């Protein structure tokens, strides 16, 4: 499973969770509200999004990492 932080123009971060094996791409705002939840995607579709989209516009984080890219504590990313 991959966890990504996607910085928006508003300077807020959206959390994106991807899982190649489950075919999952879920996007949540800073409050944890689900913006988009796609399930049942092919392995290739999820890998394509990770490699050609999220890799360019977001930063992958390690699960349990407590810091945002701006070095501010944000419990959403813990």
N, C-alpha and C positions, 0 to 999 in steps of 0.2 A: 504494500500500500504506500502511496506517495502522498505527502502533505505539502501544499504549496501556499505561499502568501502572495496574493495578487494585489498590488497597489493600484488604487483607483485615482482618477483625476482629483477627487475630493480629498486626497491624502489619507483616506481610510484604507484598511486592508480587508480583502475578502479571503476567506480560507477555502481552499479547494482540496478535496480528497479524491484521489484516484486509486483504483484497484484494477489492475490488468486482468487478474484471474476471475474476478467477479463481474467485470464489465461495468464498473461504477465510476461515475464522475459526479461529484456533489459539490455545489458552491454555496457557501454561507457568508452572511454579512458579519460585521463585528459583534453584533448582539446574538449571534448563533442562529438567526432566522435562515431557513433554507430558501435560497433564491432559485436554485436549479438542482434537480435530482434526476439524473439519467442512469438507468439500470439496464442490464441485459445487452450492453454494447459489446461488439466483438473485441477481442484482444487487440487486433490491429487498429481499430478505431481509437481505443484508449491510448495505445502507444503513439499513434499519430498526434493526438492532442497533447500528450506529454512532450513529445520531441519537437513538434513544430509550432506549438502555441504556448503552453505553460512555460516551457524552457526559455522562451523569448520574453514573455511579459510578466513572469512571476519568479519567485525564488523558492526552491525546494528547501524544506526544513526537516530536521530530524524530529521524530515524534518525541516529545518530552522537552524540546528546546523551549525555554521560557522567554526568549528575547525576540522582538520584532527586528526587522532590518534597521530601524532607527534607534536600537538599543533602549527602547522603553519596555517595561514589563507589561505584558498583555496576557491575562489568564486564558484568553481564547486559544493561544498557541502552546499551552502547556500540555 
